[in-house]
Amino acid sequence: MHVQNRIKEYREKKNISQGKLADLCNVSRQTINAIENNKYDPSLQLAFNLAKHLGVKVDDLFWHEGEEEG
């Protein structure tokens, strides 16, 4: 079961670049890109950091493929 996300959608709503979000979360821009493209599942800590900086709940940001979105 793959983890799906809405990072790009929320990031663009807040007009935050991948690089800026990466800096805020202390990861590389490539990590943000890989997560957005479902090529990498973030750690729980990173998921909470992403949600915090995007101003949403983790459940709103991530869900498992085949499940209803948060």
All heavy atoms as TSV, in Angstrom:
chain	resi	resn	atom	element	x	y	z
A	1	MET	N	N	0.847	-1.166	0.000
A	1	MET	CA	C	0.000	0.000	0.000
A	1	MET	C	C	0.901	1.241	0.000
A	1	MET	O	O	1.780	1.366	0.825
A	1	MET	CB	C	-0.890	-0.020	1.240
A	1	MET	CG	C	-2.030	0.930	1.137
A	1	MET	SD	S	-3.185	0.898	2.547
A	1	MET	CE	C	-3.782	-0.759	2.515
A	2	HIS	N	N	0.677	2.099	-0.951
A	2	HIS	CA	C	1.511	3.289	-1.081
A	2	HIS	C	C	0.886	4.484	-0.365
A	2	HIS	O	O	-0.327	4.623	-0.311
A	2	HIS	CB	C	1.691	3.643	-2.560
A	2	HIS	CG	C	2.437	2.606	-3.311
A	2	HIS	ND1	N	3.793	2.470	-3.220
A	2	HIS	CD2	C	2.015	1.645	-4.150
A	2	HIS	CE1	C	4.181	1.471	-3.973
A	2	HIS	NE2	N	3.114	0.940	-4.554
A	3	VAL	N	N	1.767	5.334	0.130
A	3	VAL	CA	C	1.320	6.571	0.774
A	3	VAL	C	C	1.156	7.641	-0.299
A	3	VAL	O	O	2.058	7.860	-1.103
A	3	VAL	CB	C	2.337	7.033	1.842
A	3	VAL	CG1	C	1.938	8.383	2.407
A	3	VAL	CG2	C	2.453	6.001	2.943
A	4	GLN	N	N	0.009	8.252	-0.326
A	4	GLN	CA	C	-0.266	9.344	-1.250
A	4	GLN	C	C	-0.215	10.656	-0.466
A	4	GLN	O	O	-0.347	10.653	0.764
A	4	GLN	CB	C	-1.658	9.186	-1.881
A	4	GLN	CG	C	-1.855	7.867	-2.592
A	4	GLN	CD	C	-0.969	7.751	-3.810
A	4	GLN	OE1	O	-0.973	8.611	-4.678
A	4	GLN	NE2	N	-0.177	6.681	-3.863
A	5	ASN	N	N	-0.044	11.764	-1.166
A	5	ASN	CA	C	0.025	13.028	-0.438
A	5	ASN	C	C	-0.468	14.198	-1.278
A	5	ASN	O	O	-0.634	14.069	-2.493
A	5	ASN	CB	C	1.462	13.288	0.027
A	5	ASN	CG	C	2.384	13.614	-1.112
A	5	ASN	OD1	O	2.392	14.728	-1.598
A	5	ASN	ND2	N	3.152	12.619	-1.589
A	6	ARG	N	N	-0.702	15.289	-0.580
A	6	ARG	CA	C	-1.156	16.531	-1.221
A	6	ARG	C	C	-0.155	17.653	-0.938
A	6	ARG	O	O	-0.533	18.813	-0.863
A	6	ARG	CB	C	-2.538	16.901	-0.697
A	6	ARG	CG	C	-3.581	15.848	-1.001
A	6	ARG	CD	C	-4.879	16.138	-0.353
A	6	ARG	NE	N	-5.543	17.213	-1.088
A	6	ARG	CZ	C	-6.649	17.802	-0.669
A	6	ARG	NH1	N	-7.192	17.433	0.450
A	6	ARG	NH2	N	-7.191	18.761	-1.369
A	7	ILE	N	N	1.117	17.289	-0.784
A	7	ILE	CA	C	2.131	18.295	-0.449
A	7	ILE	C	C	2.212	19.378	-1.523
A	7	ILE	O	O	2.202	20.563	-1.212
A	7	ILE	CB	C	3.508	17.633	-0.254
A	7	ILE	CG1	C	3.475	16.729	0.977
A	7	ILE	CG2	C	4.609	18.695	-0.095
A	7	ILE	CD1	C	4.718	15.903	1.158
A	8	LYS	N	N	2.289	18.976	-2.765
A	8	LYS	CA	C	2.426	19.955	-3.846
A	8	LYS	C	C	1.247	20.935	-3.837
A	8	LYS	O	O	1.433	22.144	-3.980
A	8	LYS	CB	C	2.544	19.260	-5.200
A	8	LYS	CG	C	2.758	20.222	-6.342
A	8	LYS	CD	C	2.976	19.509	-7.643
A	8	LYS	CE	C	3.232	20.512	-8.762
A	8	LYS	NZ	N	3.465	19.833	-10.049
A	9	GLU	N	N	0.053	20.403	-3.681
A	9	GLU	CA	C	-1.146	21.250	-3.664
A	9	GLU	C	C	-1.077	22.298	-2.540
A	9	GLU	O	O	-1.262	23.490	-2.781
A	9	GLU	CB	C	-2.383	20.371	-3.492
A	9	GLU	CG	C	-3.680	21.145	-3.410
A	9	GLU	CD	C	-4.855	20.228	-3.137
A	9	GLU	OE1	O	-4.813	19.044	-3.511
A	9	GLU	OE2	O	-5.826	20.712	-2.531
A	10	TYR	N	N	-0.791	21.844	-1.324
A	10	TYR	CA	C	-0.715	22.784	-0.200
A	10	TYR	C	C	0.494	23.709	-0.323
A	10	TYR	O	O	0.427	24.883	0.026
A	10	TYR	CB	C	-0.673	22.033	1.129
A	10	TYR	CG	C	-2.003	21.460	1.522
A	10	TYR	CD1	C	-2.196	20.087	1.586
A	10	TYR	CD2	C	-3.073	22.291	1.826
A	10	TYR	CE1	C	-3.425	19.552	1.947
A	10	TYR	CE2	C	-4.298	21.776	2.185
A	10	TYR	CZ	C	-4.471	20.410	2.244
A	10	TYR	OH	O	-5.679	19.888	2.599
A	11	ARG	N	N	1.608	23.174	-0.828
A	11	ARG	CA	C	2.811	23.997	-0.988
A	11	ARG	C	C	2.544	25.129	-1.978
A	11	ARG	O	O	2.907	26.295	-1.727
A	11	ARG	CB	C	3.975	23.103	-1.481
A	11	ARG	CG	C	5.302	23.804	-1.604
A	11	ARG	CD	C	6.388	22.836	-2.011
A	11	ARG	NE	N	6.121	22.111	-3.240
A	11	ARG	CZ	C	6.196	22.636	-4.463
A	11	ARG	NH1	N	6.535	23.895	-4.622
A	11	ARG	NH2	N	5.946	21.903	-5.531
A	12	GLU	N	N	1.881	24.817	-3.076
A	12	GLU	CA	C	1.585	25.845	-4.073
A	12	GLU	C	C	0.559	26.850	-3.554
A	12	GLU	O	O	0.641	28.036	-3.882
A	12	GLU	CB	C	1.129	25.192	-5.378
A	12	GLU	CG	C	2.278	24.488	-6.090
A	12	GLU	CD	C	1.882	23.804	-7.375
A	12	GLU	OE1	O	0.675	23.611	-7.635
A	12	GLU	OE2	O	2.794	23.430	-8.128
A	13	LYS	N	N	-0.407	26.389	-2.753
A	13	LYS	CA	C	-1.384	27.318	-2.167
A	13	LYS	C	C	-0.692	28.345	-1.283
A	13	LYS	O	O	-1.099	29.492	-1.202
A	13	LYS	CB	C	-2.416	26.556	-1.327
A	13	LYS	CG	C	-3.509	25.913	-2.118
A	13	LYS	CD	C	-4.505	25.249	-1.181
A	13	LYS	CE	C	-5.578	24.533	-1.973
A	13	LYS	NZ	N	-6.515	23.821	-1.073
A	14	LYS	N	N	0.366	27.919	-0.587
A	14	LYS	CA	C	1.106	28.811	0.304
A	14	LYS	C	C	2.252	29.515	-0.413
A	14	LYS	O	O	2.992	30.272	0.203
A	14	LYS	CB	C	1.639	28.038	1.505
A	14	LYS	CG	C	0.540	27.597	2.446
A	14	LYS	CD	C	1.151	27.115	3.740
A	14	LYS	CE	C	0.243	27.349	4.900
A	14	LYS	NZ	N	0.286	28.618	5.516
A	15	ASN	N	N	2.393	29.236	-1.710
A	15	ASN	CA	C	3.442	29.835	-2.540
A	15	ASN	C	C	4.832	29.580	-1.939
A	15	ASN	O	O	5.651	30.495	-1.821
A	15	ASN	CB	C	3.185	31.330	-2.725
A	15	ASN	CG	C	3.974	31.893	-3.877
A	15	ASN	OD1	O	4.314	31.167	-4.815
A	15	ASN	ND2	N	4.284	33.176	-3.813
A	16	ILE	N	N	5.061	28.328	-1.566
A	16	ILE	CA	C	6.345	27.908	-1.014
A	16	ILE	C	C	7.030	26.999	-2.032
A	16	ILE	O	O	6.426	26.040	-2.503
A	16	ILE	CB	C	6.150	27.144	0.319
A	16	ILE	CG1	C	5.473	28.031	1.363
A	16	ILE	CG2	C	7.477	26.619	0.840
A	16	ILE	CD1	C	5.110	27.293	2.649
A	17	SER	N	N	8.259	27.296	-2.356
A	17	SER	CA	C	9.003	26.447	-3.294
A	17	SER	C	C	9.422	25.144	-2.604
A	17	SER	O	O	9.431	25.047	-1.373
A	17	SER	CB	C	10.247	27.176	-3.792
A	17	SER	OG	O	11.183	27.302	-2.741
A	18	GLN	N	N	9.783	24.159	-3.412
A	18	GLN	CA	C	10.303	22.910	-2.842
A	18	GLN	C	C	11.538	23.197	-2.006
A	18	GLN	O	O	11.728	22.619	-0.939
A	18	GLN	CB	C	10.656	21.913	-3.950
A	18	GLN	CG	C	9.472	21.250	-4.591
A	18	GLN	CD	C	9.899	20.193	-5.602
A	18	GLN	OE1	O	11.040	20.148	-6.055
A	18	GLN	NE2	N	8.954	19.333	-5.960
A	19	GLY	N	N	12.395	24.090	-2.492
A	19	GLY	CA	C	13.625	24.419	-1.779
A	19	GLY	C	C	13.357	25.069	-0.435
A	19	GLY	O	O	14.002	24.747	0.561
A	20	LYS	N	N	12.396	25.982	-0.391
A	20	LYS	CA	C	12.046	26.649	0.864
A	20	LYS	C	C	11.464	25.649	1.857
A	20	LYS	O	O	11.839	25.650	3.044
A	20	LYS	CB	C	11.038	27.778	0.593
A	20	LYS	CG	C	10.553	28.499	1.826
A	20	LYS	CD	C	11.647	29.278	2.509
A	20	LYS	CE	C	11.109	30.066	3.678
A	20	LYS	NZ	N	12.165	30.728	4.418
A	21	LEU	N	N	10.559	24.783	1.391
A	21	LEU	CA	C	9.971	23.776	2.277
A	21	LEU	C	C	11.053	22.817	2.778
A	21	LEU	O	O	11.054	22.437	3.948
A	21	LEU	CB	C	8.863	23.006	1.549
A	21	LEU	CG	C	8.086	21.993	2.388
A	21	LEU	CD1	C	7.418	22.656	3.596
A	21	LEU	CD2	C	7.032	21.294	1.522
A	22	ALA	N	N	11.973	22.483	1.894
A	22	ALA	CA	C	13.083	21.610	2.287
A	22	ALA	C	C	13.907	22.271	3.396
A	22	ALA	O	O	14.258	21.629	4.384
A	22	ALA	CB	C	13.952	21.296	1.081
A	23	ASP	N	N	14.209	23.559	3.231
A	23	ASP	CA	C	14.971	24.283	4.261
A	23	ASP	C	C	14.225	24.303	5.590
A	23	ASP	O	O	14.827	24.110	6.646
A	23	ASP	CB	C	15.254	25.721	3.810
A	23	ASP	CG	C	16.269	25.804	2.690
A	23	ASP	OD1	O	16.973	24.795	2.440
A	23	ASP	OD2	O	16.352	26.876	2.059
A	24	LEU	N	N	12.915	24.545	5.536
A	24	LEU	CA	C	12.116	24.592	6.757
A	24	LEU	C	C	12.112	23.250	7.489
A	24	LEU	O	O	12.046	23.199	8.714
A	24	LEU	CB	C	10.675	25.004	6.433
A	24	LEU	CG	C	10.476	26.445	5.988
A	24	LEU	CD1	C	9.057	26.639	5.434
A	24	LEU	CD2	C	10.735	27.415	7.133
A	25	CYS	N	N	12.189	22.169	6.714
A	25	CYS	CA	C	12.116	20.816	7.296
A	25	CYS	C	C	13.495	20.168	7.443
A	25	CYS	O	O	13.584	18.997	7.836
A	25	CYS	CB	C	11.222	19.937	6.432
A	25	CYS	SG	S	9.495	20.448	6.436
A	26	ASN	N	N	14.538	20.897	7.114
A	26	ASN	CA	C	15.914	20.384	7.223
A	26	ASN	C	C	16.157	19.115	6.409
A	26	ASN	O	O	16.755	18.152	6.891
A	26	ASN	CB	C	16.295	20.152	8.688
A	26	ASN	CG	C	16.323	21.427	9.475
A	26	ASN	OD1	O	16.844	22.427	9.004
A	26	ASN	ND2	N	15.751	21.410	10.655
A	27	VAL	N	N	15.628	19.111	5.185
A	27	VAL	CA	C	15.896	18.016	4.246
A	27	VAL	C	C	16.287	18.641	2.908
A	27	VAL	O	O	16.245	19.856	2.739
A	27	VAL	CB	C	14.663	17.096	4.061
A	27	VAL	CG1	C	14.299	16.385	5.362
A	27	VAL	CG2	C	13.463	17.859	3.527
A	28	SER	N	N	16.648	17.818	1.943
A	28	SER	CA	C	17.022	18.345	0.638
A	28	SER	C	C	15.783	18.599	-0.228
A	28	SER	O	O	14.713	18.016	0.008
A	28	SER	CB	C	17.948	17.367	-0.079
A	28	SER	OG	O	17.222	16.211	-0.446
A	29	ARG	N	N	15.936	19.460	-1.217
A	29	ARG	CA	C	14.851	19.697	-2.174
A	29	ARG	C	C	14.498	18.401	-2.885
A	29	ARG	O	O	13.338	18.130	-3.197
A	29	ARG	CB	C	15.265	20.768	-3.199
A	29	ARG	CG	C	14.122	21.202	-4.115
A	29	ARG	CD	C	14.602	21.901	-5.368
A	29	ARG	NE	N	15.506	21.095	-6.157
A	29	ARG	CZ	C	15.137	20.097	-6.953
A	29	ARG	NH1	N	13.861	19.770	-7.060
A	29	ARG	NH2	N	16.017	19.420	-7.646
A	30	GLN	N	N	15.505	17.563	-3.134
A	30	GLN	CA	C	15.268	16.289	-3.803
A	30	GLN	C	C	14.363	15.378	-2.967
A	30	GLN	O	O	13.552	14.622	-3.511
A	30	GLN	CB	C	16.598	15.583	-4.097
A	30	GLN	CG	C	17.424	16.250	-5.189
A	30	GLN	CD	C	18.237	17.450	-4.692
A	30	GLN	OE1	O	18.291	17.742	-3.502
A	30	GLN	NE2	N	18.866	18.160	-5.625
A	31	THR	N	N	14.485	15.473	-1.650
A	31	THR	CA	C	13.609	14.679	-0.776
A	31	THR	C	C	12.160	15.125	-0.925
A	31	THR	O	O	11.258	14.295	-1.059
A	31	THR	CB	C	14.056	14.798	0.695
A	31	THR	OG1	O	15.372	14.259	0.811
A	31	THR	CG2	C	13.108	14.068	1.632
A	32	ILE	N	N	11.951	16.439	-0.924
A	32	ILE	CA	C	10.590	16.961	-1.102
A	32	ILE	C	C	10.045	16.529	-2.450
A	32	ILE	O	O	8.898	16.068	-2.560
A	32	ILE	CB	C	10.558	18.503	-0.988
A	32	ILE	CG1	C	11.060	18.954	0.403
A	32	ILE	CG2	C	9.163	19.050	-1.278
A	32	ILE	CD1	C	10.232	18.472	1.568
A	33	ASN	N	N	10.859	16.626	-3.484
A	33	ASN	CA	C	10.436	16.223	-4.822
A	33	ASN	C	C	10.074	14.733	-4.849
A	33	ASN	O	O	9.058	14.347	-5.424
A	33	ASN	CB	C	11.549	16.525	-5.831
A	33	ASN	CG	C	11.113	16.233	-7.240
A	33	ASN	OD1	O	10.144	16.785	-7.725
A	33	ASN	ND2	N	11.828	15.326	-7.899
A	34	ALA	N	N	10.893	13.903	-4.223
A	34	ALA	CA	C	10.633	12.455	-4.208
A	34	ALA	C	C	9.338	12.139	-3.457
A	34	ALA	O	O	8.568	11.275	-3.878
A	34	ALA	CB	C	11.811	11.726	-3.568
A	35	ILE	N	N	9.084	12.848	-2.362
A	35	ILE	CA	C	7.842	12.621	-1.608
A	35	ILE	C	C	6.641	13.054	-2.449
A	35	ILE	O	O	5.652	12.326	-2.552
A	35	ILE	CB	C	7.861	13.374	-0.261
A	35	ILE	CG1	C	8.963	12.813	0.641
A	35	ILE	CG2	C	6.504	13.275	0.429
A	35	ILE	CD1	C	9.233	13.650	1.881
A	36	GLU	N	N	6.733	14.239	-3.055
A	36	GLU	CA	C	5.620	14.731	-3.875
A	36	GLU	C	C	5.291	13.780	-5.017
A	36	GLU	O	O	4.142	13.655	-5.413
A	36	GLU	CB	C	5.953	16.112	-4.454
A	36	GLU	CG	C	5.848	17.232	-3.464
A	36	GLU	CD	C	6.038	18.607	-4.094
A	36	GLU	OE1	O	6.275	18.696	-5.321
A	36	GLU	OE2	O	5.959	19.591	-3.346
A	37	ASN	N	N	6.308	13.110	-5.530
A	37	ASN	CA	C	6.107	12.202	-6.658
A	37	ASN	C	C	5.930	10.746	-6.220
A	37	ASN	O	O	6.045	9.834	-7.041
A	37	ASN	CB	C	7.271	12.343	-7.637
A	37	ASN	CG	C	7.210	13.665	-8.365
A	37	ASN	OD1	O	6.274	13.923	-9.117
A	37	ASN	ND2	N	8.182	14.542	-8.108
A	38	ASN	N	N	5.654	10.560	-4.922
A	38	ASN	CA	C	5.386	9.231	-4.364
A	38	ASN	C	C	6.515	8.238	-4.612
A	38	ASN	O	O	6.283	7.046	-4.776
A	38	ASN	CB	C	4.057	8.682	-4.887
A	38	ASN	CG	C	2.896	9.570	-4.508
A	38	ASN	OD1	O	2.809	10.010	-3.376
A	38	ASN	ND2	N	2.038	9.864	-5.456
A	39	LYS	N	N	7.741	8.743	-4.620
A	39	LYS	CA	C	8.903	7.865	-4.781
A	39	LYS	C	C	9.595	7.602	-3.453
A	39	LYS	O	O	10.547	6.831	-3.381
A	39	LYS	CB	C	9.890	8.493	-5.764
A	39	LYS	CG	C	9.342	8.584	-7.167
A	39	LYS	CD	C	10.338	9.194	-8.120
A	39	LYS	CE	C	9.737	9.230	-9.521
A	39	LYS	NZ	N	10.596	9.937	-10.461
A	40	TYR	N	N	9.136	8.284	-2.399
A	40	TYR	CA	C	9.753	8.146	-1.087
A	40	TYR	C	C	8.694	8.433	-0.033
A	40	TYR	O	O	7.983	9.433	-0.114
A	40	TYR	CB	C	10.911	9.151	-0.965
A	40	TYR	CG	C	11.559	9.217	0.395
A	40	TYR	CD1	C	12.400	8.201	0.831
A	40	TYR	CD2	C	11.331	10.297	1.235
A	40	TYR	CE1	C	12.990	8.264	2.082
A	40	TYR	CE2	C	11.925	10.374	2.486
A	40	TYR	CZ	C	12.749	9.350	2.905
A	40	TYR	OH	O	13.335	9.414	4.137
A	41	ASP	N	N	8.584	7.528	0.940
A	41	ASP	CA	C	7.658	7.739	2.057
A	41	ASP	C	C	8.416	8.421	3.190
A	41	ASP	O	O	9.442	7.913	3.643
A	41	ASP	CB	C	7.088	6.408	2.554
A	41	ASP	CG	C	6.153	5.759	1.544
A	41	ASP	OD1	O	5.618	6.476	0.683
A	41	ASP	OD2	O	5.971	4.535	1.629
A	42	PRO	N	N	7.930	9.562	3.663
A	42	PRO	CA	C	8.648	10.294	4.709
A	42	PRO	C	C	8.560	9.582	6.056
A	42	PRO	O	O	7.623	8.817	6.310
A	42	PRO	CB	C	7.906	11.628	4.768
A	42	PRO	CG	C	6.527	11.290	4.345
A	42	PRO	CD	C	6.677	10.218	3.297
A	43	SER	N	N	9.516	9.873	6.917
A	43	SER	CA	C	9.447	9.385	8.298
A	43	SER	C	C	8.277	10.080	8.980
A	43	SER	O	O	7.760	11.098	8.491
A	43	SER	CB	C	10.746	9.720	9.034
A	43	SER	OG	O	10.844	11.134	9.219
A	44	LEU	N	N	7.867	9.552	10.106
A	44	LEU	CA	C	6.775	10.169	10.860
A	44	LEU	C	C	7.142	11.592	11.274
A	44	LEU	O	O	6.339	12.516	11.164
A	44	LEU	CB	C	6.446	9.313	12.084
A	44	LEU	CG	C	5.229	9.715	12.893
A	44	LEU	CD1	C	3.970	9.766	12.032
A	44	LEU	CD2	C	5.034	8.732	14.039
A	45	GLN	N	N	8.384	11.780	11.721
A	45	GLN	CA	C	8.833	13.118	12.124
A	45	GLN	C	C	8.773	14.099	10.955
A	45	GLN	O	O	8.308	15.234	11.106
A	45	GLN	CB	C	10.258	13.059	12.678
A	45	GLN	CG	C	10.761	14.399	13.180
A	45	GLN	CD	C	9.933	14.939	14.334
A	45	GLN	OE1	O	9.694	14.234	15.312
A	45	GLN	NE2	N	9.466	16.170	14.234
A	46	LEU	N	N	9.231	13.659	9.797
A	46	LEU	CA	C	9.192	14.540	8.627
A	46	LEU	C	C	7.749	14.825	8.217
A	46	LEU	O	O	7.416	15.951	7.844
A	46	LEU	CB	C	9.976	13.920	7.464
A	46	LEU	CG	C	10.012	14.723	6.169
A	46	LEU	CD1	C	10.461	16.163	6.396
A	46	LEU	CD2	C	10.897	14.025	5.148
A	47	ALA	N	N	6.883	13.837	8.304
A	47	ALA	CA	C	5.472	14.053	7.970
A	47	ALA	C	C	4.869	15.132	8.863
A	47	ALA	O	O	4.160	16.020	8.392
A	47	ALA	CB	C	4.697	12.743	8.106
A	48	PHE	N	N	5.182	15.075	10.161
A	48	PHE	CA	C	4.668	16.098	11.084
A	48	PHE	C	C	5.277	17.462	10.775
A	48	PHE	O	O	4.593	18.482	10.837
A	48	PHE	CB	C	4.928	15.700	12.542
A	48	PHE	CG	C	3.867	14.796	13.103
A	48	PHE	CD1	C	4.069	13.423	13.161
A	48	PHE	CD2	C	2.667	15.316	13.551
A	48	PHE	CE1	C	3.085	12.583	13.668
A	48	PHE	CE2	C	1.674	14.485	14.065
A	48	PHE	CZ	C	1.886	13.113	14.124
A	49	ASN	N	N	6.559	17.500	10.440
A	49	ASN	CA	C	7.195	18.773	10.080
A	49	ASN	C	C	6.576	19.375	8.823
A	49	ASN	O	O	6.322	20.582	8.757
A	49	ASN	CB	C	8.698	18.585	9.859
A	49	ASN	CG	C	9.464	18.544	11.153
A	49	ASN	OD1	O	8.982	18.980	12.188
A	49	ASN	ND2	N	10.672	18.008	11.103
A	50	LEU	N	N	6.340	18.543	7.828
A	50	LEU	CA	C	5.720	19.029	6.595
A	50	LEU	C	C	4.334	19.601	6.893
A	50	LEU	O	O	3.991	20.692	6.428
A	50	LEU	CB	C	5.626	17.893	5.574
A	50	LEU	CG	C	6.942	17.454	4.952
A	50	LEU	CD1	C	6.794	16.095	4.278
A	50	LEU	CD2	C	7.440	18.495	3.961
A	51	ALA	N	N	3.552	18.864	7.653
A	51	ALA	CA	C	2.200	19.324	7.992
A	51	ALA	C	C	2.253	20.641	8.758
A	51	ALA	O	O	1.483	21.563	8.481
A	51	ALA	CB	C	1.479	18.244	8.801
A	52	LYS	N	N	3.175	20.733	9.709
A	52	LYS	CA	C	3.321	21.956	10.504
A	52	LYS	C	C	3.620	23.158	9.616
A	52	LYS	O	O	2.979	24.206	9.728
A	52	LYS	CB	C	4.445	21.776	11.517
A	52	LYS	CG	C	4.808	23.007	12.302
A	52	LYS	CD	C	6.003	22.727	13.178
A	52	LYS	CE	C	6.721	23.989	13.556
A	52	LYS	NZ	N	7.978	23.719	14.245
A	53	HIS	N	N	4.579	23.009	8.715
A	53	HIS	CA	C	4.984	24.142	7.880
A	53	HIS	C	C	3.978	24.462	6.773
A	53	HIS	O	O	3.975	25.570	6.244
A	53	HIS	CB	C	6.378	23.902	7.295
A	53	HIS	CG	C	7.437	23.935	8.348
A	53	HIS	ND1	N	7.741	25.050	9.099
A	53	HIS	CD2	C	8.253	22.959	8.830
A	53	HIS	CE1	C	8.692	24.786	9.973
A	53	HIS	NE2	N	9.012	23.514	9.840
A	54	LEU	N	N	3.124	23.497	6.450
A	54	LEU	CA	C	2.085	23.757	5.456
A	54	LEU	C	C	0.766	24.158	6.122
A	54	LEU	O	O	-0.201	24.476	5.432
A	54	LEU	CB	C	1.898	22.524	4.560
A	54	LEU	CG	C	3.095	22.226	3.659
A	54	LEU	CD1	C	2.911	20.887	2.945
A	54	LEU	CD2	C	3.336	23.343	2.647
A	55	GLY	N	N	0.728	24.128	7.455
A	55	GLY	CA	C	-0.449	24.584	8.188
A	55	GLY	C	C	-1.648	23.652	8.085
A	55	GLY	O	O	-2.790	24.112	8.098
A	56	VAL	N	N	-1.375	22.355	7.984
A	56	VAL	CA	C	-2.461	21.374	7.901
A	56	VAL	C	C	-2.184	20.226	8.871
A	56	VAL	O	O	-1.108	20.141	9.459
A	56	VAL	CB	C	-2.612	20.820	6.467
A	56	VAL	CG1	C	-3.000	21.926	5.502
A	56	VAL	CG2	C	-1.329	20.130	6.015
A	57	LYS	N	N	-3.156	19.339	9.017
A	57	LYS	CA	C	-2.978	18.139	9.827
A	57	LYS	C	C	-2.309	17.067	8.970
A	57	LYS	O	O	-2.475	17.042	7.742
A	57	LYS	CB	C	-4.325	17.617	10.316
A	57	LYS	CG	C	-5.053	18.555	11.240
A	57	LYS	CD	C	-6.387	17.948	11.605
A	57	LYS	CE	C	-7.184	18.918	12.463
A	57	LYS	NZ	N	-8.523	18.406	12.722
A	58	VAL	N	N	-1.603	16.174	9.617
A	58	VAL	CA	C	-0.954	15.074	8.892
A	58	VAL	C	C	-1.990	14.282	8.097
A	58	VAL	O	O	-1.740	13.901	6.950
A	58	VAL	CB	C	-0.180	14.150	9.860
A	58	VAL	CG1	C	0.333	12.910	9.139
A	58	VAL	CG2	C	0.978	14.906	10.496
A	59	ASP	N	N	-3.170	14.091	8.691
A	59	ASP	CA	C	-4.229	13.339	8.003
A	59	ASP	C	C	-4.707	14.041	6.734
A	59	ASP	O	O	-5.204	13.393	5.818
A	59	ASP	CB	C	-5.439	13.144	8.922
A	59	ASP	CG	C	-5.172	12.126	10.002
A	59	ASP	OD1	O	-4.108	11.489	9.971
A	59	ASP	OD2	O	-6.038	11.970	10.871
A	60	ASP	N	N	-4.603	15.363	6.711
A	60	ASP	CA	C	-4.997	16.104	5.509
A	60	ASP	C	C	-3.934	15.990	4.420
A	60	ASP	O	O	-4.233	16.152	3.242
A	60	ASP	CB	C	-5.192	17.587	5.826
A	60	ASP	CG	C	-6.360	17.822	6.764
A	60	ASP	OD1	O	-7.299	17.008	6.769
A	60	ASP	OD2	O	-6.299	18.827	7.501
A	61	LEU	N	N	-2.726	15.698	4.819
A	61	LEU	CA	C	-1.590	15.692	3.897
A	61	LEU	C	C	-1.284	14.311	3.316
A	61	LEU	O	O	-0.897	14.197	2.162
A	61	LEU	CB	C	-0.357	16.227	4.637
A	61	LEU	CG	C	0.769	16.830	3.861
A	61	LEU	CD1	C	0.299	17.949	2.948
A	61	LEU	CD2	C	1.831	17.353	4.817
A	62	PHE	N	N	-1.490	13.270	4.124
A	62	PHE	CA	C	-1.121	11.909	3.706
A	62	PHE	C	C	-2.275	10.936	3.890
A	62	PHE	O	O	-3.062	11.071	4.814
A	62	PHE	CB	C	0.061	11.393	4.552
A	62	PHE	CG	C	1.314	12.165	4.369
A	62	PHE	CD1	C	1.657	13.155	5.278
A	62	PHE	CD2	C	2.165	11.913	3.301
A	62	PHE	CE1	C	2.824	13.883	5.119
A	62	PHE	CE2	C	3.324	12.650	3.136
A	62	PHE	CZ	C	3.655	13.631	4.049
A	63	TRP	N	N	-2.347	9.953	3.015
A	63	TRP	CA	C	-3.291	8.853	3.144
A	63	TRP	C	C	-2.741	7.680	2.346
A	63	TRP	O	O	-1.863	7.839	1.512
A	63	TRP	CB	C	-4.693	9.256	2.661
A	63	TRP	CG	C	-4.790	9.457	1.167
A	63	TRP	CD1	C	-5.204	8.546	0.238
A	63	TRP	CD2	C	-4.455	10.638	0.436
A	63	TRP	NE1	N	-5.148	9.084	-1.028
A	63	TRP	CE2	C	-4.689	10.386	-0.936
A	63	TRP	CE3	C	-3.977	11.898	0.799
A	63	TRP	CZ2	C	-4.443	11.324	-1.930
A	63	TRP	CZ3	C	-3.735	12.835	-0.210
A	63	TRP	CH2	C	-3.983	12.542	-1.541
A	64	HIS	N	N	-3.251	6.508	2.666
A	64	HIS	CA	C	-2.827	5.312	1.935
A	64	HIS	C	C	-3.644	5.173	0.659
A	64	HIS	O	O	-4.848	5.446	0.654
A	64	HIS	CB	C	-3.018	4.051	2.785
A	64	HIS	CG	C	-1.936	3.850	3.770
A	64	HIS	ND1	N	-2.146	3.909	5.114
A	64	HIS	CD2	C	-0.612	3.595	3.603
A	64	HIS	CE1	C	-1.005	3.701	5.744
A	64	HIS	NE2	N	-0.056	3.522	4.858
A	65	GLU	N	N	-2.975	4.738	-0.387
A	65	GLU	CA	C	-3.636	4.501	-1.666
A	65	GLU	C	C	-4.814	3.554	-1.438
A	65	GLU	O	O	-4.687	2.559	-0.738
A	65	GLU	CB	C	-2.633	3.873	-2.632
A	65	GLU	CG	C	-3.131	3.735	-4.035
A	65	GLU	CD	C	-2.037	3.198	-4.923
A	65	GLU	OE1	O	-1.733	1.994	-4.814
A	65	GLU	OE2	O	-1.479	3.958	-5.707
A	66	GLY	N	N	-5.940	3.874	-1.985
A	66	GLY	CA	C	-7.121	3.036	-1.832
A	66	GLY	C	C	-7.998	3.459	-0.676
A	66	GLY	O	O	-9.125	2.994	-0.557
A	67	GLU	N	N	-7.487	4.334	0.186
A	67	GLU	CA	C	-8.290	4.862	1.279
A	67	GLU	C	C	-8.799	6.230	0.889
A	67	GLU	O	O	-8.229	6.900	0.030
A	67	GLU	CB	C	-7.462	4.998	2.555
A	67	GLU	CG	C	-7.015	3.699	3.136
A	67	GLU	CD	C	-6.205	3.898	4.415
A	67	GLU	OE1	O	-5.732	5.014	4.664
A	67	GLU	OE2	O	-6.059	2.913	5.139
A	68	GLU	N	N	-9.820	6.640	1.553
A	68	GLU	CA	C	-10.357	7.969	1.315
A	68	GLU	C	C	-9.366	9.005	1.820
A	68	GLU	O	O	-8.738	8.809	2.851
A	68	GLU	CB	C	-11.682	8.125	2.052
A	68	GLU	CG	C	-12.440	9.361	1.666
A	68	GLU	CD	C	-13.826	9.352	2.278
A	68	GLU	OE1	O	-14.494	8.323	2.180
A	68	GLU	OE2	O	-14.208	10.367	2.840
A	69	GLU	N	N	-9.222	10.110	1.090
A	69	GLU	CA	C	-8.325	11.184	1.504
A	69	GLU	C	C	-8.750	11.734	2.845
A	69	GLU	O	O	-9.915	11.767	3.163
A	69	GLU	CB	C	-8.343	12.324	0.484
A	69	GLU	CG	C	-7.763	11.923	-0.842
A	69	GLU	CD	C	-7.793	13.084	-1.814
A	69	GLU	OE1	O	-7.589	14.230	-1.396
A	69	GLU	OE2	O	-8.016	12.823	-2.997
A	70	GLY	N	N	-7.740	12.186	3.655
A	70	GLY	CA	C	-7.973	12.741	4.978
A	70	GLY	C	C	-8.801	13.912	4.953
A	70	GLY	O	O	-9.711	14.360	5.345
